[in-house]
């Protein structure tokens, strides 16, 4: 069976009956029986976050919505929790701290079960931190050096559902262009995707389509003709680069992740 869709959300999505992004997730989830499992592990307020999503998913017509309570590494290796995971048709990973997701779940039995379920067709959505964790690599932290306002970006390992990508969220709203550019400058093969709030990409079969209100930016340095990263005495990095490709996509536009090029909206000739 083909891998399931990934709905990757930039955070702060509308949680109402008219919200396009969560409506899209529900449409994908209800094609198969099983219902939706909510994974709020990244959040410091998991009960509050779960209650909000339970309400909106039920309002959108989902009969079975359950929380996967996973708060420790021991939980992530619990066969009963892994078995609960496989009973759903779709999983929704909430926002919070992506490092917490990586530390508690990465390379655990739950991680393996989630990967297997996705490869067998399960739909997975992630918002904010839950979006960043879906790539093979993720931005763990981006500290501003107080003396020169330069960024120092720390990269960690995500769940690995999308190879060769770093996903950043709340992108335009939190001014994260510089940190995403810094994250990919050291490795030309990694492509950066910045997703605005209340906006999502639906990934399937090597391409994605944009849904929601705002914009998605794709940063691609694979054809760059010059990259120079200079470290200063205080540990910050100065970038000089040329030849990066930037793609800005809005609702309905599609992108070919394999060939790294824009695919037009359906019905619009390229």
C-alpha positions in Angstrom: 0.0 0.0 0.0 1.2 3.5 -0.7 2.2 5.9 2.1 -0.5 8.0 3.5 -0.8 11.8 3.0 1.0 14.2 5.3 -0.8 17.4 6.1 1.8 19.8 7.4 0.4 22.9 9.0 2.2 26.2 9.9 0.4 26.6 13.2 -2.5 28.7 14.4 -5.0 27.1 12.1 -8.6 28.1 12.3 -10.4 25.8 14.7 -14.0 26.3 13.5 -16.5 24.7 11.1 -15.3 26.9 8.3 -11.6 26.3 8.8 -10.2 25.0 5.5 -7.1 23.3 6.9 -8.8 21.2 9.6 -11.7 20.4 7.2 -9.2 19.0 4.8 -7.7 16.8 7.5 -11.1 15.5 8.5 -11.9 14.7 4.8 -8.8 12.6 4.6 -9.3 10.9 7.9 -12.9 9.8 7.4 -12.1 7.9 4.1 -11.2 5.0 6.3 -12.7 3.7 9.5 -10.8 4.1 12.7 -11.2 7.8 13.6 -8.6 10.3 14.7 -5.9 10.0 17.4 -4.6 13.2 18.9 -1.0 13.2 20.0 -0.4 16.3 22.3 3.0 15.2 23.6 4.8 18.4 22.4 2.5 20.6 24.5 3.0 21.8 28.1 -0.8 21.9 28.4 -1.8 18.6 26.7 -5.3 18.3 28.2 -6.3 21.8 27.2 -4.9 21.3 23.7 -6.6 18.0 23.3 -10.0 19.3 24.5 -9.9 22.0 21.8 -9.1 19.6 19.0 -11.6 16.9 20.2 -14.4 19.5 20.0 -13.5 20.8 16.6 -13.1 17.3 15.1 -16.4 16.1 16.5 -18.1 19.3 15.3 -16.8 18.4 11.9 -18.4 15.0 12.0 -15.8 12.6 13.3 -17.4 10.0 15.6 -14.2 8.6 17.2 -11.6 11.1 18.5 -9.2 9.9 21.2 -6.1 11.2 22.9 -2.9 9.2 22.8 -1.4 9.9 26.3 2.3 9.7 25.8 4.3 11.6 28.4 7.5 9.6 28.8 10.0 7.4 27.0 8.5 4.5 28.9 5.1 5.3 27.3 6.7 5.5 23.9 7.8 1.9 24.3 4.5 0.6 25.8 3.0 -2.0 23.5 -0.6 -1.0 24.5 0.0 2.6 23.4 1.5 1.3 20.1 -1.5 -0.9 19.6 -3.9 2.1 20.3 -2.0 4.0 17.5 -2.7 1.4 14.9 -6.4 1.5 15.5 -6.8 5.0 14.0 -7.1 6.0 10.4 -5.4 9.4 11.1 -3.1 10.9 13.7 -2.9 14.7 14.6 0.3 15.9 16.2 -0.2 19.1 18.1 2.1 22.1 18.5 4.4 22.8 21.4 8.1 21.9 21.6 9.5 19.7 18.8 12.5 18.7 20.9 10.2 17.1 23.4 8.7 15.0 20.6 12.2 13.9 19.4 13.4 13.1 22.9 10.4 11.2 24.1 9.4 9.4 20.8 12.3 9.4 18.4 13.5 5.9 17.6 11.1 4.4 20.1 8.6 1.6 19.5 5.9 4.2 19.0 8.0 6.0 16.4 8.4 2.7 14.5 4.7 1.9 14.8 3.8 5.4 13.5 6.2 5.0 10.6 4.8 1.6 9.7 1.2 2.8 9.9 2.0 5.8 7.6 3.7 3.5 5.1 0.5 1.4 5.2 -1.6 4.4 4.3 -2.4 6.2 7.6 -2.9 10.0 7.3 -0.7 12.1 9.6 -1.1 15.8 10.3 1.2 18.0 12.3 0.8 21.6 13.3 3.6 24.0 14.5 6.1 21.7 16.4 4.1 18.8 15.0 4.9 20.0 11.5 8.6 20.4 12.1 9.0 16.9 13.5 7.9 15.3 10.3 11.0 16.0 8.4 14.3 14.1 8.7 15.9 17.2 10.0 14.4 20.0 12.1 15.4 23.3 13.7 15.8 22.7 17.4 16.7 26.3 18.4 17.8 29.5 16.8 19.4 31.9 19.3 20.1 35.5 18.5 23.5 36.6 19.6 22.9 39.7 21.7 26.0 41.6 20.6 25.5 41.4 16.8 21.9 40.1 16.2 23.1 37.1 14.2 21.5 33.8 14.3 23.0 30.5 15.6 20.8 27.7 14.4 20.8 24.2 16.0 19.7 21.3 13.9 18.2 18.1 15.3 16.6 14.9 14.0 12.9 14.6 13.3 10.7 11.6 12.6 12.1 11.2 9.0 8.9 11.0 7.0 10.3 13.5 4.5 13.9 13.0 3.6 16.0 16.0 2.6 13.7 18.7 4.0 13.6 21.1 6.9 10.2 22.4 7.8 9.7 25.7 9.6 6.4 27.1 10.8 4.7 30.4 11.9 7.0 31.5 9.1 6.1 35.0 8.0 4.4 35.8 11.3 7.6 35.3 13.3 10.1 36.4 10.7 11.9 33.1 10.3 13.4 33.5 6.8 16.9 34.1 8.2 16.9 31.1 10.4 15.6 28.8 7.7 18.2 30.1 5.3 20.9 29.6 7.9 19.7 26.0 8.5 20.0 24.9 4.9 23.1 26.9 3.9 25.5 24.3 5.3 23.9 21.5 3.3 22.9 22.2 -0.3 20.9 18.9 -0.6 18.5 19.9 2.1 15.5 22.0 1.0 13.8 24.4 3.4 10.0 24.8 3.5 8.6 27.7 5.5 4.8 27.5 6.2 2.7 30.5 7.4 0.1 30.3 10.0 -3.4 28.9 9.1 -1.7 27.5 6.0 -0.7 23.9 5.1 0.9 21.7 2.5 -0.6 18.3 1.7 2.2 16.0 0.7 1.6 12.9 -1.4 3.6 11.0 -4.0 6.6 13.4 -4.1 4.7 16.6 -4.5 2.6 19.0 -2.3 -0.4 21.3 -2.7 -1.0 24.4 -0.6 -4.1 24.9 1.4 -5.2 27.7 3.7 -4.9 31.4 4.0 -1.3 32.5 3.5 1.9 31.5 1.8 4.5 28.7 1.7 8.2 29.5 0.8 10.6 26.9 -0.6 14.3 27.6 -0.3 16.5 25.5 -2.6 20.3 25.8 -2.6 21.0 22.8 -4.7 22.1 24.9 -7.7 23.9 27.5 -5.7 27.2 28.7 -7.3 28.6 30.1 -4.1 28.2 29.5 -0.3 30.6 30.7 2.3 29.9 30.4 6.0 32.3 32.3 8.3 32.3 31.8 12.0 33.0 34.8 14.2 34.9 34.8 17.5 31.6 34.8 19.5 30.3 31.7 17.7 27.8 33.4 15.3 27.8 32.7 11.6 28.0 35.1 8.7 26.6 33.9 5.4 27.6 34.9 1.9 25.7 32.9 -0.8 24.5 33.2 -4.4 22.2 31.3 -6.7 19.6 30.0 -4.2 16.1 29.4 -5.7 13.1 30.8 -3.9 9.6 29.7 -4.6 6.6 31.4 -3.0 3.3 29.5 -3.3 -0.3 30.3 -2.3 -3.5 28.3 -2.1 -4.0 25.8 -4.9 -0.5 25.8 -6.2 1.5 22.6 -6.2 5.2 21.8 -6.0 7.3 18.9 -7.2 9.6 17.9 -4.4 11.6 15.4 -6.5 12.4 17.8 -9.3 12.2 20.9 -7.2 10.0 22.9 -9.4 6.6 24.7 -9.3 3.5 22.9 -10.5 0.7 25.2 -11.5 -2.8 25.1 -10.2 -5.1 22.7 -11.9 -6.6 24.3 -15.0 -3.8 26.8 -15.4 -1.3 26.2 -18.1 2.4 26.4 -17.2 
